[in-house]
Amino acid sequence: MRNIVVIIPVSSFITSKTRLSPFLSVDERSNLLRCMLKDIIETLKSEDISDIVITSKDDDVLSYAKSLNLDVFKESEHECDFLNLALLETIEYIKQTKTDSQILILPADIPLISTENIQYIKSHFKDFIIAPSRGGGTNLLYISDHEFIPEFGEFSFFKHQIQAKKREIPLNIYDSFFLSLDINTPEDLGELMLHGKMTQTYNYLDKINIKVKNNHGKERLNVYRK
């Protein structure tokens, strides 16, 4: 099996997870993202995947990644489509420095990613694999063709499928609840509190007194601070 290189793009700790701003402070959101990154990295390393590249233009993010002994790539300034252009830059860097590698792109906010998820990738290492988020986005993109162009953003799951078909790349759609859960809203925090009790993210949320209980109203979960 060829080497798997994981790319995790991170824009900034300070400006992360703004949809949680009514619920968590800036420092809390920053710490939350750090914990989610640690959970993802811990899962990858437990499956002997240690070739991990954090791509960002934020010096704090790059410094934090180095403190975790991760490879880093400082992206250029872009006027638009920041994420996808940064990913293309990082893919080109990997092609030049880590030849004969398969590329796995993960977001930084899927702390429930499991060893079973990684084992699935390894057992289908020749495939082109995409995993959806719950809102039509993409929460895992495993590229077996380096010429594939990332199209992250609104409804990227469908855009990636269309591109794969145009390129005549056989597509493996991997539907996983744990992969689909990216943390953006208080209810997402509730799902994490229910399903992620072994994660550092759970421990942090518990430490700052985030609680969850069943809700019989409009939202399925009532997430609150004790």
C-alpha positions as CSV (number, residue, x, y, z in Angstrom):
1,M,0.0,0.0,0.0
2,R,1.3,3.5,-0.9
3,N,1.9,6.0,1.8
4,I,-1.1,8.0,3.0
5,V,-0.5,11.7,3.6
6,V,-3.2,13.5,5.5
7,I,-3.9,17.2,4.8
8,I,-5.9,19.1,7.5
9,P,-6.6,22.8,6.6
10,V,-7.0,25.2,9.5
11,S,-7.8,28.8,8.9
12,S,-7.4,30.3,12.4
13,F,-8.1,29.5,16.0
14,I,-9.3,33.0,16.9
15,T,-11.9,33.2,14.1
16,S,-13.0,29.6,14.3
17,K,-16.5,28.3,14.8
18,T,-18.3,31.7,14.8
19,R,-21.7,29.9,14.7
20,L,-20.9,28.9,18.3
21,S,-20.1,32.5,19.3
22,P,-23.4,33.0,21.3
23,F,-22.6,29.9,23.2
24,L,-18.8,29.8,23.6
25,S,-16.3,32.6,24.1
26,V,-13.4,33.3,21.6
27,D,-10.9,31.5,23.9
28,E,-13.3,28.5,24.4
29,R,-13.8,28.2,20.6
30,S,-10.1,28.3,20.1
31,N,-9.5,25.6,22.7
32,L,-12.3,23.5,21.2
33,L,-10.6,23.5,17.8
34,R,-7.3,22.5,19.4
35,C,-9.0,19.6,21.2
36,M,-10.7,18.5,18.0
37,L,-7.4,18.5,16.2
38,K,-5.8,16.4,18.9
39,D,-8.6,13.9,18.7
40,I,-8.2,13.6,14.9
41,I,-4.4,13.3,15.1
42,E,-4.6,10.7,17.9
43,T,-6.9,8.5,15.8
44,L,-4.7,8.8,12.7
45,K,-1.5,7.9,14.7
46,S,-3.2,5.0,16.4
47,E,-3.6,3.5,12.9
48,D,0.1,4.2,12.0
49,I,-0.7,7.3,9.9
50,S,1.8,9.9,11.0
51,D,2.4,11.8,7.8
52,I,0.1,14.7,8.6
53,V,0.3,18.2,7.1
54,I,-1.5,21.1,8.6
55,T,-2.0,23.9,6.1
56,S,-2.7,27.4,7.2
57,K,-1.6,31.0,6.8
58,D,-2.1,31.6,10.5
59,D,1.2,31.6,12.5
60,D,-0.5,30.5,15.7
61,V,-2.0,27.5,13.9
62,L,1.4,26.6,12.3
63,S,3.2,26.9,15.7
64,Y,0.6,24.8,17.4
65,A,1.0,22.1,14.7
66,K,4.7,22.1,15.1
67,S,4.3,21.6,18.9
68,L,2.4,18.4,18.0
69,N,5.3,17.3,15.8
70,L,3.3,17.7,12.6
71,D,4.4,18.8,9.2
72,V,3.2,22.3,8.2
73,F,2.6,24.2,5.0
74,K,2.1,27.9,5.0
75,E,-0.4,28.8,2.3
76,S,-0.2,31.9,0.2
77,E,-2.5,34.9,0.3
78,H,-5.5,34.4,-1.9
79,E,-8.2,36.9,-2.9
80,C,-11.0,34.3,-3.2
81,D,-11.7,30.5,-2.8
82,F,-9.1,30.4,0.0
83,L,-9.6,26.9,1.1
84,N,-9.5,25.1,-2.3
85,L,-6.5,27.2,-3.5
86,A,-4.7,26.4,-0.3
87,L,-5.4,22.7,-0.7
88,L,-4.1,22.8,-4.3
89,E,-0.9,24.4,-3.1
90,T,-0.5,21.8,-0.4
91,I,-1.2,18.9,-2.8
92,E,1.5,20.3,-5.1
93,Y,3.9,20.5,-2.1
94,I,3.2,16.9,-1.3
95,K,3.7,15.8,-5.0
96,Q,7.2,17.4,-4.9
97,T,8.3,16.2,-1.4
98,K,6.4,13.0,-0.7
99,T,6.3,11.1,-4.0
100,D,4.1,8.1,-4.6
101,S,1.6,9.1,-1.9
102,Q,-2.1,8.9,-1.6
103,I,-3.8,12.0,-0.2
104,L,-6.5,12.1,2.4
105,I,-8.1,15.5,3.1
106,L,-9.9,15.9,6.4
107,P,-11.5,19.0,8.1
108,A,-10.3,20.0,11.5
109,D,-13.7,19.6,13.2
110,I,-14.6,15.9,13.1
111,P,-13.4,14.7,16.5
112,L,-15.5,11.5,16.3
113,I,-13.4,10.1,13.4
114,S,-12.7,6.5,14.4
115,T,-10.1,3.9,13.9
116,E,-12.7,1.9,11.9
117,N,-13.0,4.9,9.5
118,I,-9.2,4.8,9.0
119,Q,-9.2,1.1,8.6
120,Y,-11.8,1.4,5.9
121,I,-9.6,3.8,4.0
122,K,-6.7,1.4,4.3
123,S,-8.7,-1.6,3.1
124,H,-9.9,0.4,0.1
125,F,-6.7,2.2,-0.6
126,K,-7.0,2.0,-4.4
127,D,-10.4,3.7,-4.4
128,F,-11.4,7.3,-4.7
129,I,-13.4,7.8,-1.4
130,I,-15.7,10.6,-0.3
131,A,-17.7,10.9,2.9
132,P,-20.5,13.4,3.2
133,S,-21.3,15.8,6.0
134,R,-24.9,16.2,7.2
135,G,-25.4,19.4,5.3
136,G,-24.2,18.3,1.8
137,G,-20.5,19.1,2.4
138,T,-17.5,16.8,2.3
139,N,-15.9,15.5,5.6
140,L,-13.4,13.1,4.0
141,L,-11.8,13.1,0.6
142,Y,-9.3,10.4,-0.3
143,I,-7.7,11.1,-3.6
144,S,-6.2,8.4,-5.7
145,D,-5.7,10.8,-8.6
146,H,-3.6,13.9,-7.7
147,E,-5.0,15.8,-10.6
148,F,-8.4,15.9,-8.8
149,I,-9.3,19.5,-7.9
150,P,-10.9,20.0,-4.4
151,E,-14.2,21.9,-4.5
152,F,-14.9,22.4,-0.8
153,G,-17.6,24.8,0.1
154,E,-21.4,24.7,-0.1
155,F,-22.7,21.3,-1.4
156,S,-19.2,20.1,-2.1
157,F,-20.2,16.5,-1.7
158,F,-22.2,16.8,-4.9
159,K,-19.6,18.8,-6.7
160,H,-16.9,16.2,-5.9
161,Q,-19.2,13.5,-7.3
162,I,-19.8,15.3,-10.5
163,Q,-16.0,16.0,-11.0
164,A,-15.2,12.3,-10.3
165,K,-17.7,11.2,-12.9
166,K,-16.4,13.7,-15.5
167,R,-12.9,12.3,-14.9
168,E,-14.2,8.8,-15.1
169,I,-12.9,8.0,-11.6
170,P,-14.8,5.1,-9.9
171,L,-16.4,6.6,-6.8
172,N,-16.7,5.0,-3.4
173,I,-19.2,6.9,-1.2
174,Y,-18.5,6.2,2.4
175,D,-21.4,7.1,4.7
176,S,-20.5,7.3,8.3
177,F,-22.3,9.0,11.2
178,F,-19.0,9.7,13.0
179,L,-17.5,11.3,9.9
180,S,-20.6,13.3,9.1
181,L,-20.6,15.1,12.4
182,D,-18.7,18.3,12.0
183,I,-19.0,20.6,15.0
184,N,-20.6,23.9,14.1
185,T,-23.6,24.4,16.4
186,P,-24.6,23.9,20.0
187,E,-26.7,20.8,18.9
188,D,-23.5,19.4,17.3
189,L,-21.8,19.8,20.7
190,G,-24.7,17.8,22.2
191,E,-24.1,15.0,19.7
192,L,-20.4,15.0,20.6
193,M,-21.3,14.9,24.3
194,L,-23.5,11.8,23.7
195,H,-21.2,9.9,21.3
196,G,-17.7,11.1,22.1
197,K,-17.1,10.4,25.8
198,M,-13.6,9.0,25.1
199,T,-12.4,12.1,23.3
200,Q,-10.4,15.1,24.5
201,T,-13.1,17.3,23.0
202,Y,-15.6,15.8,25.3
203,N,-13.3,16.3,28.3
204,Y,-12.9,19.9,27.5
205,L,-16.6,20.6,27.0
206,D,-17.3,18.8,30.3
207,K,-14.7,20.9,32.0
208,I,-16.4,24.1,30.9
209,N,-19.8,22.7,32.1
210,I,-21.4,22.0,28.8
211,K,-24.3,19.6,29.4
212,V,-26.9,17.9,27.2
213,K,-30.3,16.3,27.7
214,N,-33.1,15.1,25.5
215,N,-35.5,17.8,24.4
216,H,-39.1,17.2,23.4
217,G,-39.4,20.5,21.7
218,K,-38.2,21.7,18.3
219,E,-34.6,20.7,18.7
220,R,-33.8,17.1,19.5
221,L,-31.2,18.0,22.1
222,N,-31.0,20.7,24.8
223,V,-27.4,21.8,25.1
224,Y,-26.8,24.2,28.0
225,R,-24.2,25.4,30.5
226,K,-24.6,24.2,34.1
